[in-house]
């Protein structure tokens, strides 16, 4: 299964919409988001594109109640407290905003760990676990809006940069 991965959107709606369009053009129908949406209106591109969203809250998501309410308006849009563990395509996935929130043991008990917070795109292996940071979808700090596509069947990751 191929899934879009993003984090740290920080209200930059045009970048979110452009990244979702890239995902859509590659047949992606679901996005995992590692937090820091900021305001509820930043979820509108997900609703407009009909893109399912599974995510966690970050440190800059101040009004979580409104974000949750806005998320509930979309089909397949769910935001949980960080960290959140689930299964997709027979693989165990952990989404966390800040990787420092979880122990090494928690990381190693999953096939994939998706995190954000640092705004730096990258992947690394921790034992057999693939740890993924899609970077900053907003591009506010490093000047590039980044995301990734994860293939849960093969473990391959494709970097997306606007």
Backbone torsions as a table, in degrees:
resi	resn	phi	psi	omega
1	UNK	NA	134.6	178.4
2	UNK	-101.8	127.9	-174.6
3	UNK	-129.4	137.4	173.1
4	UNK	-75.7	144.9	-179.4
5	UNK	-132.0	128.5	176.5
6	UNK	-148.3	166.7	178.4
7	UNK	-158.3	165.5	171.3
8	UNK	51.8	57.5	178.3
9	UNK	-79.8	-27.2	172.7
10	UNK	41.6	50.0	172.6
11	UNK	67.4	9.0	-178.8
12	UNK	-85.4	78.7	-173.3
13	UNK	-56.8	-44.0	179.3
14	UNK	-59.8	-40.0	178.8
15	UNK	-67.2	-41.2	178.0
16	UNK	-59.0	-48.0	-179.3
17	UNK	-61.3	-42.1	179.5
18	UNK	-65.5	-41.4	178.1
19	UNK	-66.0	-40.4	177.7
20	UNK	-64.7	-35.7	176.3
21	UNK	-63.9	-40.9	176.2
22	UNK	-61.0	-46.5	178.2
23	UNK	-58.3	-48.2	-178.1
24	UNK	-58.0	-41.3	-179.2
25	UNK	-67.2	-18.3	179.3
26	UNK	-102.9	11.6	176.0
27	UNK	80.6	14.5	180.0
28	UNK	-80.5	133.1	-179.7
29	UNK	-120.8	-2.3	-179.2
30	UNK	-140.5	140.7	178.6
31	UNK	-124.0	136.0	169.1
32	UNK	-99.8	131.1	-175.1
33	UNK	-124.5	125.2	-175.5
34	UNK	-93.9	29.7	168.8
35	UNK	93.6	170.1	-173.6
36	UNK	69.8	59.5	171.2
37	UNK	-75.8	-43.3	-177.8
38	UNK	89.2	-82.1	-175.8
39	UNK	-106.4	152.5	179.9
40	UNK	-55.5	-34.9	-177.5
41	UNK	-63.1	-17.0	178.5
42	UNK	-70.4	-10.7	176.7
43	UNK	-87.6	-11.1	-175.8
44	UNK	-58.5	-38.9	177.6
45	UNK	-60.6	-32.7	177.2
46	UNK	-63.4	-43.7	179.4
47	UNK	-66.9	-43.7	-178.0
48	UNK	-63.1	-36.1	-179.1
49	UNK	-89.0	-6.1	-177.5
50	UNK	66.2	31.7	-176.2
51	UNK	-93.1	124.4	176.4
52	UNK	-67.1	143.4	-177.9
53	UNK	-132.8	128.7	173.0
54	UNK	-124.9	115.2	-175.3
55	UNK	-147.4	179.4	176.4
56	UNK	-126.9	160.3	175.7
57	UNK	-77.4	150.8	174.4
58	UNK	-112.4	-172.5	-178.4
59	UNK	-72.0	-23.5	-176.5
60	UNK	-100.3	15.1	177.6
61	UNK	-95.6	82.5	-171.4
62	UNK	-67.7	-45.6	-176.0
63	UNK	-103.1	77.0	-175.1
64	UNK	-65.1	-33.6	179.6
65	UNK	-62.4	-45.7	178.9
66	UNK	-68.1	-38.5	176.1
67	UNK	-61.0	-44.6	179.2
68	UNK	-63.4	-42.3	179.5
69	UNK	-64.6	-43.6	179.0
70	UNK	-66.1	-41.0	178.9
71	UNK	-59.9	-39.1	-177.0
72	UNK	-64.1	-18.7	178.4
73	UNK	-71.3	-21.8	-177.3
74	UNK	-96.9	150.9	177.1
75	UNK	-72.4	127.2	175.5
76	UNK	69.6	29.0	179.6
77	UNK	-110.3	117.7	-178.1
78	UNK	-137.7	132.4	176.7
79	UNK	-124.1	128.1	-176.5
80	UNK	-116.4	167.7	170.7
81	UNK	-68.5	150.1	180.0
82	UNK	-92.7	136.6	-1.4
83	UNK	-84.3	161.4	178.2
84	UNK	-136.2	129.6	-179.2
85	UNK	-110.0	139.9	178.5
86	UNK	-156.1	175.3	178.7
87	UNK	-119.0	135.8	176.1
88	UNK	-140.8	129.1	179.6
89	UNK	57.8	31.5	179.7
90	UNK	78.1	7.9	179.9
91	UNK	-114.5	144.3	177.5
92	UNK	-88.0	125.9	-177.9
93	UNK	-124.0	137.3	175.0
94	UNK	-117.3	126.2	173.6
95	UNK	-110.4	130.6	-178.9
96	UNK	-145.2	143.4	178.8
97	UNK	-71.4	-56.7	-178.0
98	UNK	-110.9	118.8	-176.8
99	UNK	-57.0	-24.6	179.0
100	UNK	-68.4	-11.4	179.5
101	UNK	-74.5	-13.8	-174.6
102	UNK	-124.7	152.3	-179.5
103	UNK	-81.3	161.1	175.7
104	UNK	-58.0	-36.3	179.0
105	UNK	-63.2	-40.4	177.4
106	UNK	-65.3	-42.4	179.1
107	UNK	-59.3	-50.1	-175.7
108	UNK	-69.5	-13.3	178.1
109	UNK	-87.7	6.2	179.3
110	UNK	-121.4	157.1	174.8
111	UNK	-78.3	-38.1	-178.9
112	UNK	-136.2	142.4	172.2
113	UNK	-125.7	125.5	177.9
114	UNK	-109.7	128.0	178.6
115	UNK	-142.5	167.6	178.4
116	UNK	-133.2	-133.7	174.5
117	UNK	79.5	-48.2	-175.0
118	UNK	-78.7	-17.5	-177.3
119	UNK	68.1	13.5	-178.8
120	UNK	-111.1	119.7	-179.5
121	UNK	-72.6	136.5	176.7
122	UNK	176.0	166.5	175.6
123	UNK	-134.9	153.4	173.2
124	UNK	-156.3	159.0	176.3
125	UNK	-100.6	134.1	171.6
126	UNK	-121.6	100.0	-171.4
127	UNK	65.4	-122.9	177.5
128	UNK	-97.9	1.2	-177.4
129	UNK	-87.5	134.0	173.7
130	UNK	-93.7	119.3	-179.9
131	UNK	-101.4	125.7	-171.2
132	UNK	-123.4	128.4	170.5
133	UNK	-122.0	112.2	-177.1
134	UNK	-73.9	-3.4	-178.6
135	UNK	85.1	-152.7	-177.2
136	UNK	-109.0	114.5	177.2
137	UNK	-66.5	-24.8	-177.2
138	UNK	-77.2	-32.6	-178.0
139	UNK	73.2	10.5	-175.5
140	UNK	-66.4	-37.9	-174.1
141	UNK	-91.0	-48.2	-173.1
142	UNK	-101.6	-2.4	175.2
143	UNK	81.6	1.3	177.9
144	UNK	-127.9	131.6	176.2
145	UNK	-87.2	117.4	-174.0
146	UNK	-125.4	155.8	176.3
147	UNK	-158.4	-176.5	179.3
148	UNK	-144.9	162.1	169.0
149	UNK	-119.1	126.6	179.3
150	UNK	-108.1	127.7	172.0
151	UNK	-97.6	107.0	-175.4
152	UNK	-70.7	-19.3	178.7
153	UNK	-77.3	-42.0	-175.2
154	UNK	-102.8	-17.5	-176.0
155	UNK	78.8	7.7	178.5
156	UNK	-78.7	146.1	-179.7
157	UNK	-126.7	133.8	176.5
158	UNK	-112.8	125.2	177.1
159	UNK	-80.4	138.3	176.6
160	UNK	-118.8	129.3	177.6
161	UNK	-134.8	131.1	175.7
162	UNK	-88.6	NA	NA
